[in-house]
Amino acid sequence: MAKIATVITDSFEDVEYTDPAKAFKEAGHEVTTIEFEAGKSVTGKQGEATVSIDKGIDDVKPENFDALFIPGGGSPDNLRADDRFVNFAKHFMAEKKPVLAICHGPQLLITAKTLEGRKATGYKSIQVDMEYAGATVEDKEVVVCQDQLVTSRQPDDIPAFIDESLKLMK
């Protein structure tokens, strides 16, 4: 099964991490949480979920993972200010490994300059940013591009996001 790198920090959208992560684990995939440092806990913006961080960004190599999961909320915006996370995400896109980004998750891909020529979606407030980054934005619950990139807009889209993500990782 797939080894999924999950980049996450404080202010992630709680259910955009918890629901997909649970489904990925139930399907037999290994989910590794990655933040600035290992061993700490991060809290969702709704205060409903606390996530223990498995690895620090300096302790991982993207080559050791099969897929990248980017939950939304404020987390992707915070992570994209750090070149280590930008380069980590860029690797998955360049190597055509599955990238699963929901809500504000594509912000990390915008900063990595990896959306040019891609079809994608994201939270309404970042859709114009995605267009400026060269993506063709589709306002749909889930968009799959080139059998690699799965994007969704918001928490209501989570079931479709999970379904398409799991199909891609089979």
C-alpha positions as a Python dict, from the first residue, in 0.01 Angstrom:
ca = {
    (1, 'M'): (0, 0, 0),
    (2, 'A'): (99, 365, -38),
    (3, 'K'): (316, 560, 203),
    (4, 'I'): (144, 899, 224),
    (5, 'A'): (335, 1209, 335),
    (6, 'T'): (96, 1454, 502),
    (7, 'V'): (222, 1810, 541),
    (8, 'I'): (31, 1980, 819),
    (9, 'T'): (62, 2249, 1084),
    (10, 'D'): (-163, 2443, 1321),
    (11, 'S'): (-493, 2583, 1188),
    (12, 'F'): (-557, 2295, 944),
    (13, 'E'): (-925, 2238, 869),
    (14, 'D'): (-1003, 1960, 1117),
    (15, 'V'): (-1224, 1728, 907),
    (16, 'E'): (-1013, 1784, 595),
    (17, 'Y'): (-738, 1595, 774),
    (18, 'T'): (-926, 1355, 1003),
    (19, 'D'): (-1176, 1210, 754),
    (20, 'P'): (-934, 1142, 465),
    (21, 'A'): (-657, 1020, 699),
    (22, 'K'): (-898, 774, 860),
    (23, 'A'): (-1015, 647, 520),
    (24, 'F'): (-657, 615, 391),
    (25, 'K'): (-553, 416, 699),
    (26, 'E'): (-862, 193, 679),
    (27, 'A'): (-769, 116, 316),
    (28, 'G'): (-427, -1, 436),
    (29, 'H'): (-219, 304, 350),
    (30, 'E'): (43, 445, 585),
    (31, 'V'): (-11, 814, 675),
    (32, 'T'): (292, 1005, 807),
    (33, 'T'): (241, 1357, 943),
    (34, 'I'): (518, 1605, 867),
    (35, 'E'): (565, 1951, 1019),
    (36, 'F'): (853, 2173, 1127),
    (37, 'E'): (953, 1932, 1404),
    (38, 'A'): (866, 1580, 1511),
    (39, 'G'): (697, 1491, 1838),
    (40, 'K'): (483, 1799, 1879),
    (41, 'S'): (108, 1830, 1837),
    (42, 'V'): (-81, 2062, 1605),
    (43, 'T'): (-440, 2174, 1648),
    (44, 'G'): (-711, 2224, 1388),
    (45, 'K'): (-869, 2565, 1345),
    (46, 'Q'): (-1203, 2436, 1478),
    (47, 'G'): (-1028, 2296, 1787),
    (48, 'E'): (-1185, 1955, 1725),
    (49, 'A'): (-869, 1769, 1623),
    (50, 'T'): (-517, 1749, 1759),
    (51, 'V'): (-261, 1569, 1547),
    (52, 'S'): (69, 1426, 1668),
    (53, 'I'): (354, 1498, 1429),
    (54, 'D'): (552, 1194, 1320),
    (55, 'K'): (844, 1360, 1139),
    (56, 'G'): (1010, 1697, 1100),
    (57, 'I'): (1060, 1823, 744),
    (58, 'D'): (1438, 1790, 782),
    (59, 'D'): (1397, 1421, 875),
    (60, 'V'): (1220, 1312, 555),
    (61, 'K'): (1292, 1274, 187),
    (62, 'P'): (1009, 1289, -67),
    (63, 'E'): (1164, 989, -246),
    (64, 'N'): (1057, 774, 50),
    (65, 'F'): (685, 840, -6),
    (66, 'D'): (435, 734, -272),
    (67, 'A'): (186, 1020, -234),
    (68, 'L'): (143, 1367, -83),
    (69, 'F'): (-168, 1475, 113),
    (70, 'I'): (-226, 1847, 180),
    (71, 'P'): (-525, 1922, 408),
    (72, 'G'): (-672, 2272, 389),
    (73, 'G'): (-742, 2549, 637),
    (74, 'G'): (-464, 2789, 734),
    (75, 'S'): (-199, 2517, 737),
    (76, 'P'): (-96, 2526, 366),
    (77, 'D'): (-52, 2905, 374),
    (78, 'N'): (176, 2874, 678),
    (79, 'L'): (377, 2590, 525),
    (80, 'R'): (432, 2759, 189),
    (81, 'A'): (637, 3032, 356),
    (82, 'D'): (905, 2766, 412),
    (83, 'D'): (1103, 2659, 105),
    (84, 'R'): (1155, 2310, 248),
    (85, 'F'): (782, 2237, 220),
    (86, 'V'): (758, 2405, -122),
    (87, 'N'): (1042, 2189, -257),
    (88, 'F'): (892, 1879, -94),
    (89, 'A'): (561, 1938, -275),
    (90, 'K'): (739, 2024, -600),
    (91, 'H'): (908, 1681, -598),
    (92, 'F'): (575, 1494, -597),
    (93, 'M'): (437, 1699, -884),
    (94, 'A'): (757, 1668, -1089),
    (95, 'E'): (778, 1292, -1033),
    (96, 'K'): (408, 1244, -1119),
    (97, 'K'): (332, 1092, -780),
    (98, 'P'): (-24, 1130, -644),
    (99, 'V'): (-91, 1468, -484),
    (100, 'L'): (-414, 1502, -285),
    (101, 'A'): (-500, 1864, -197),
    (102, 'I'): (-827, 1988, -51),
    (103, 'C'): (-963, 2340, 11),
    (104, 'H'): (-661, 2570, 64),
    (105, 'G'): (-417, 2281, 4),
    (106, 'P'): (-339, 2399, -353),
    (107, 'Q'): (-178, 2713, -205),
    (108, 'L'): (135, 2504, -148),
    (109, 'L'): (124, 2396, -515),
    (110, 'I'): (80, 2758, -628),
    (111, 'T'): (397, 2857, -443),
    (112, 'A'): (576, 2550, -585),
    (113, 'K'): (478, 2676, -933),
    (114, 'T'): (338, 2335, -1029),
    (115, 'L'): (-17, 2414, -1144),
    (116, 'E'): (67, 2543, -1493),
    (117, 'G'): (-141, 2351, -1747),
    (118, 'R'): (-325, 2149, -1481),
    (119, 'K'): (-697, 2114, -1417),
    (120, 'A'): (-777, 2166, -1050),
    (121, 'T'): (-1013, 2315, -795),
    (122, 'G'): (-979, 2469, -452),
    (123, 'Y'): (-1158, 2685, -201),
    (124, 'K'): (-1343, 2973, -369),
    (125, 'S'): (-1111, 3242, -232),
    (126, 'I'): (-799, 3083, -389),
    (127, 'Q'): (-947, 2989, -728),
    (128, 'V'): (-831, 3313, -892),
    (129, 'D'): (-482, 3257, -748),
    (130, 'M'): (-486, 2911, -902),
    (131, 'E'): (-581, 3063, -1239),
    (132, 'Y'): (-294, 3314, -1211),
    (133, 'A'): (-67, 3014, -1145),
    (134, 'G'): (-176, 2866, -1479),
    (135, 'A'): (-437, 2613, -1369),
    (136, 'T'): (-768, 2561, -1542),
    (137, 'V'): (-1002, 2586, -1245),
    (138, 'E'): (-1321, 2381, -1243),
    (139, 'D'): (-1578, 2460, -976),
    (140, 'K'): (-1662, 2096, -901),
    (141, 'E'): (-1652, 1886, -583),
    (142, 'V'): (-1350, 1695, -708),
    (143, 'V'): (-1115, 1733, -1005),
    (144, 'V'): (-864, 1465, -1108),
    (145, 'C'): (-586, 1573, -1344),
    (146, 'Q'): (-352, 1344, -1537),
    (147, 'D'): (-411, 1054, -1296),
    (148, 'Q'): (-194, 1238, -1045),
    (149, 'L'): (-356, 1543, -890),
    (150, 'V'): (-680, 1519, -688),
    (151, 'T'): (-826, 1849, -566),
    (152, 'S'): (-1148, 1947, -387),
    (153, 'R'): (-1301, 2274, -270),
    (154, 'Q'): (-1431, 2238, 86),
    (155, 'P'): (-1543, 2003, 365),
    (156, 'D'): (-1869, 1915, 185),
    (157, 'D'): (-1657, 1761, -92),
    (158, 'I'): (-1469, 1522, 138),
    (159, 'P'): (-1655, 1201, 34),
    (160, 'A'): (-1577, 1260, -337),
    (161, 'F'): (-1219, 1363, -248),
    (162, 'I'): (-1164, 1042, -53),
    (163, 'D'): (-1316, 823, -327),
    (164, 'E'): (-1100, 969, -604),
    (165, 'S'): (-788, 972, -386),
    (166, 'L'): (-830, 604, -300),
    (167, 'K'): (-890, 514, -668),
    (168, 'L'): (-568, 690, -763),
    (169, 'M'): (-363, 504, -501),
    (170, 'K'): (-479, 155, -598),
}
